[in-house]
Amino acid sequence: MTTHSPDSPDSPESKPVDVPPAERFRLSRRGFLGGVGAALALTACSDAGEVAEPGRDAPAPEAPPEADPTTTTAPTTTTTEPPPPPPLPVPLDQRTLVVVEFGGGNDILNTVVPHSNGRYYDLRPSLAIQDPIDLDGEIGLHPALTVLEEEWQADRVALVEGVGIEKPSLSHFKSMQRWWEATDTPNDTGWLGRYIDATSGFDDLLAGVTVGASPTLAMAGNNSYVVNVATALGLAAEMPWWIQDRGALLDNWAKFVPEGASAQELTAVEKAISRTAAADRELAAGLNPLRQAMEADGSIHEQIYTLVGQMRLAAGLIVGGIAPRVIYVHGLVDFDTHSKQGSVHDQLMYEFNDGLRYFRDALAEAGMTDRAVVMTTSEFGRRPAESGNGTDHGTASSQLLIGGLVAPGRQGQPHDLSRLDDDGNLFHSVDFRSVFASVLDRWLEVDPAEILGRNYETLPLFV
């Protein structure tokens, strides 16, 4: 199905709606707590009739009634709204969105390969993938992505092509900030942080969990907590030298909170300390099976800085009963392949494939295949033409959604390698916020305009 973004020249500009975020997400407190865990973010989603031809079989039309000059009758129109999509079979409180960020700018053309297009090989005489896994005669996958191909054949993958934004930036920081915030103007909150603000607030300690070395702005809100974990150990605290036991550290922190005090009596810092300890206990219990498995196979430290380890941890959060509304995997892997792309990108694809295998198999074994959707993001793609043994920063890319309840197949418009901008980059056809809006609307069941600040076209990404 072909869709167009609000920024596409082939579709009308989306009209902003009156959604003042400052009024919806107003807060008097905002803070950040470090020290226990990688981070705990405190922030204060008509029946048709036949027409007879005039003649002997058709009655002569009656003359219209004479108009009353003293009255005016407004014309009437009938608008038929399309029926709403059927509800998803998994209850909302059992769904998790898992965002996997390919930070640095993933080369989508060597991930989802346009192997039927000779122009691809002209632009990449050295770096083109020569043996992709064919999907439909036009595109294929990097040969490392065997699990993704299995999921494609099982109708559990949606591919949105031509994703980008008007007037893109080739700066990592600026582009990442636009993807994280997903607003027209700079904002110090992220789109998923605002979603958690609107749906959970401070009530759910583990509604949002980031997996990586540090929190992400995408999850920063004004009225909610976000916990960051790096390993199956949970909140991996940096302990003072005089404390040899991690549990003792949290016990010492807990002493800062008066025992039995009500929430109204606690300061913001005391609340943070109390809730940090509570979050640590819940994480420890939920991640215990994964921790034991990774300690047994020796991978608990070995996989800490890999996509494999991150996706195993994401799966552990879901099947261990924690099941955050959002898990954001990011920050430990670099897809910025200016040089040595052949070997570097190949390794990243193998890691993503192995991580996806762990994730899929863990959820399948627990009978939770339909409870999670994996969505990939990257701040931009790579330039179609190779540069030495790598590729430069590009613009448009594609996004993958993987899960049992996604609407399978290709959406958006294929990348047009014969039509590039003055810098040799691709044009986009789908605003990335349309993808976000579609996920907010159907998977997370909130009004996208309230989170994103305006309306965007939604895509049929779910069954």
N, C-alpha and C positions, 0 to 999 in steps of 0.2 A: 504494500500500500504506500502510496506517495503522499507525503505530508509536507507542509511548508511552515516555516517559522514566522513569527510576526515580523522578523527583520528581512525575510526573503522578498526579493523584488516581485515575486509572483503572487504574493498574498498581501491583503491589506494590513496596515499597521494596527497592532492591538491598541485599544484605547485604555489609558490608565483608569483605574477605578479609585474611588475615594477611600483609601485604606490607610489611615494615619498610624504607622507602627508605634509612634511615641505614645499614642493613647492606648493601643492594645497591649503594649508590653512595657508599660511604665514601671519603674522600680526605684526605690530610694537607696538600695544597697547594691554594691558590686564589689567583688573581691576575688582573690585567687589564693589558694592555699597550696603551698608546696612543702616537701619534707617527708610526708607520709605518703608513700606511693609515688609514682612518677608525677602524678598531679591529681588534685581534686578541685575541679573548677566550681566556684560559687558564682552564680550569675543571677542578680536581683531584678512549627510544621502545615378522510371523507370517501365514502364510496363513489366510484366514478360512474356517471350515467352516460348513455350514448347521446350524441348530438345529431339530431335529424336534419337533413338538408331540406331547406324550404322547397315545397312542391306539394303535389296532391296527397303525399303520405304524411306531410307535416302540417299541423294546424298553423293557420296564419298567426303571426305574432300579434299580441294585443298591444294596443297603443299605450304608451306609458301614461300613468295618471298625471293630470295637470298639476304642476308644482304650485304649492302655496307660497305666494311671494312673501308672506310674513314669517316663514320658518326656514331653517336651514338644517338639512339632514347630513350628518357626517358619514362619509363612506365607511363601510365596515370591511375588515379584513380578517381572515382566519389563519392563524399560525399554528402549525402542528409541531409540537416539541418532540424530538426523538425520544423513544422510551429509554429510561435509565438502564445501565447495564445490570445484569443480575448480581446479587451479592456474592462475594467470594466465599468459598465453603469453609475457610478457616476463620474462627472468631478473631476479632481485631486484637484482643489482648494476648493472643498467641502468635502474633506475627512479629518478625524481626526484619528490619532492613539492614543489610550488611554492605557498606560502601567500601570498595577496595580502590584506593587512590594510587594510580601509577605516577607518582611524583617525579617531576623532571621533564615530562613531555614524552609520552609513549609513542613509538612509531607505529601508527595504526596500519599503515600500508604493508608492513612486514608482520603484522599480527593477523589481520584479515586481508588476505592478498588478492588483488584484482588480476588474477593470473590469465584471464582471457583477453586482457587489454595489452596490446603490444607496446603501448606508450609507457607502461610501467617498466618494462625491461629496457626501453631506450633511456629512461631517466635514471635507471639504476643498473648500469652494466656490471657492476661488481657486487652490489649489495642485494639485488633482487632475490627473493626466495624462489629457487628453481623447482622444488618438489613439494608444493603445498598440499594439504589434505583438501581435496575438492569437496565443496558443499552443494553447489547447484549448477556447475558448468561455467559460472562467471567468477565466483569468488571462492577462496579456500582459506584454510588456517595454516599458521606456522606449523611445521611438522612436529614440534614439541607438544602441541595442544591436543593430544589424543583424547583427554577427558572432556574437553570442551566439544570436540567432534561427537563424542558419545552422547552428550547432553543435547546437542543440536539434532541428532538423529532421533532422540527420544522426545522431541518437541518441547524442550525445556530451555530454549535460548531465544531471546529477542535481540536483534542487532539494529540499532538506530544509527544510520549513516549520515554523514554530512553535518555533524554537530559542531556548533561553534557560537560565535557572537559577533555582532556588528562592531566594527572598529576594534579588532582584537589587538592585544598587546603581546609582544614577544618577550616581555620581561617575566621571569618566573614569579617574582613576588607579586607584581601587579595582576598578572593573569590568575594566579592562585587566589588572590584576595577576591577577585570578581567571582570565581567559582565558589569560594567558601561563603561569601556574603549573599550572592545571587540577588543583588538589588541594583537599581539603576544608579544610585548615588552611594558613596562610601558609607559604611555602617560598621559599628564595632561589634556586631553580633553576626552569627552564622545562620544559614537557612535552617539547619537542623537544630541549632540551639533555640531558635525562635519557635520551632515546632514543639520542642520539649517544654519550653516555657508555657505554651498554650494548652498543652495536654496533660502534663505531669507536675510541673513546677517543682517545689521542694519536697513534695509528698513521696515521690519515688526515687530512692537513693540511686538506683542503678538503671534508670530509664535510658540513659545514654552512657556508653562506654567507648572510649577510644583505645585502640590497640596500637602501640607504638612507643617511640621514645619520649613523646610529649603530647600534650593536648593539641587539638586543631581548632582554628578559628571557626571552622564549619559547625562546630558543636558548642560554640560559646553563646550563651543566652543571657538574659537579664533576670531570670527568676527560676533558676534550676541548677541542679548539680550535674557535673559530668566527671566521671571517674576515669582515670587513665591507668592502664596496666601494660606491662611489657612482657611478662612471662606468666606461666601457670602458677607461679608463686603468689599471684595476686598483687596487692599493693606492696611493691618491693621497696621498702623504706631504706633510706640511707641512715644507718644507726650511728649515734655517737660512740666514741671509743670505749666509754665506760659501761655500755650496755652490750652484752654479748648475745642476747636472745631477742629475736624480732618481736615475739609476743610480749616480752618485758617492755619494749619500747612503747607499744600501744597501751599497755597497762599504765605506764608513766604518763602518757598523754591523757589518758582517761581521768587521772587524778586532778587535772585542771578543771574538770567539770564537777560541780557539787552533786553529790549522790542524791538522787531522788528529786532533783530540782525540776520544776515544770519548764516547758519550752518558753513560756513567757518570762521566766526569770533568767534565762541564759542569754549571754551576749552573742553576737554573730560568730565570734571566734570560738566560743564555747560550744555553740551548736555545730560548728564545722568539725571540731575535735570529736564530739560525741558521735556525729554521723559518719565521720571517717572510720572510727572504730567499728561501728555497726556495719558499714560497707565492707570492711576488711573481713569481718566474720562471715558475712554472707558469701563473699567471693571465695574465701577459703573453703567453705563447705561445698559450693557448687563446682569449683575447679579441682577438688580433690581427686576424682577419678582420672582426669587428664594429667594432673601432676604426677600421680603414681605411675601412669603409663609412660610418661616422658622421662621420669627418673629411671624406670626399668630399662628403657631402650637407650638411655644416655643422651637424649636429645634436648633435655630441658634447657640447657645452656647453649648447646650447639646450634639450635634453631632460633635463638632469640632475635637475631638480626636478619631473618629471612622471611620471604613471603610464606614459605611452608609453615614455619612456626607461628606466624601471625594468624594464618587461616585455621590452623589447628586450635589456637586459642579462641578464635571467634566461634568455632564449632563447639568448643567446650563450654563457653558461656551459654549457648543455647540449650544443648542437651543436658547440661548440669542443673537446669532448672532456674537459672538466673534470667535468661531470655530477655535481655534489654529490648526496648523498642527500636533502638538504633545502635549498631556497632560500626565504628569508623576505623578502618585499617589503613595506617598511613605512616610515612615518615622514616622508614628504615631502609628503603630501597630506592636507588637512583636510576631513573629511566632516561637521563639526559645523555644520549649517545652521540656526542660530537665526534668521538673517535673509537676505534676498535668495536664498531657496532656489531659486526658479524658475531664475534664471540660473546660480547657483553649482552646483547639483546637475546641471543639464543639462550644464555643461561637464565635470564629473567623469565623467558617463556617457559623453560623447564620448571623453574621454581613455582610459577603461577599454576602450571598444570598439576604439579605434585600437591600444592596447597589446596587446589580445587578438589583433587581426589580425596584428600583427608576430610575436607569439609563435607563433600557429598556423601561419602561412605559413613561418616559419623552420624549425620542426620538420618540417613536411610536406615541404619541399624537401630536408631531410636524411634523410628516411625514418624519422623518430623520433616520429611522432605518438603512438604508443602508449607511449612511454617516460616521459611526464610527466602528472601530474594537477595541475590548478590548483584550489585550494580557497580560497574567500573567507572572511574572518572580519571581525567588527566587534564592539566591546565591548558594544554594545547597538543597538537600533533607535531609531526616533523615535516620538513620541506620535502616535496616529492623527489627532487633531484638529489642524488648523493653528493657529498662534499668530502673528497678524500676518502677515508675509510669510515666516515660517519655521516650524519645528517644534521642540518641546522634546525633551529626552532621553526615550527610551522604554525598553522592556524587550525583549520577544521580537522576534526577527528571523528571517531565513532564511539558509541557506548554499548556495552554488553549488559543485558539483564538475564540472570540465570536463576531458574527456580521452577517448581512444579506448576505454578499458577500464572506464569507469564504467557502472553500470546506469542507463539513462536513465529520466527521468520524475520524478514527484512522490512524495515520502515525507514522513512526519510528518502533521500536521493543518493544514489551511488556517487562517489567522488569522481568529478570530471577532470581527468588528467590532461585533457586538451584545452582546458580553460582555466588559466592560472592568473593571479593578480600580478602587479608590476614587480613584486619581489619573488615571483615564482611559487607562490603559495596557493592552496586550495581555497575556494569559496565555500561558505557554509550554507546549508539549506534548512537547518533546524536549530533554533535557539536552545542552548543547553537548559535553559530554565523551563522550556516546554517539557523536557524529560523530567526535571524535578517536579514540575506541576503535576504531571501524570502520576508519579509515584505518590506524591502527597494526596492526590485526589482518590486514587483507587486502593493503594496498599495501606496508607496511613490514615485515610478517611478524614482529612481536614480540608477546609477551604483553601486552595492554593493561594488565592489572592491575599488572604490574611497573613500568610507567611512570607510571600514573595513581594507583596506590596502592589501588585497589579495582576491583571489577568494575562495568562499565556495560553496558547492553544495546547490542548491535551491530546495525547496520542493513545491509541488503543493498545496499551502495553500488557494488559492483563486479560485473562479469559473471562 
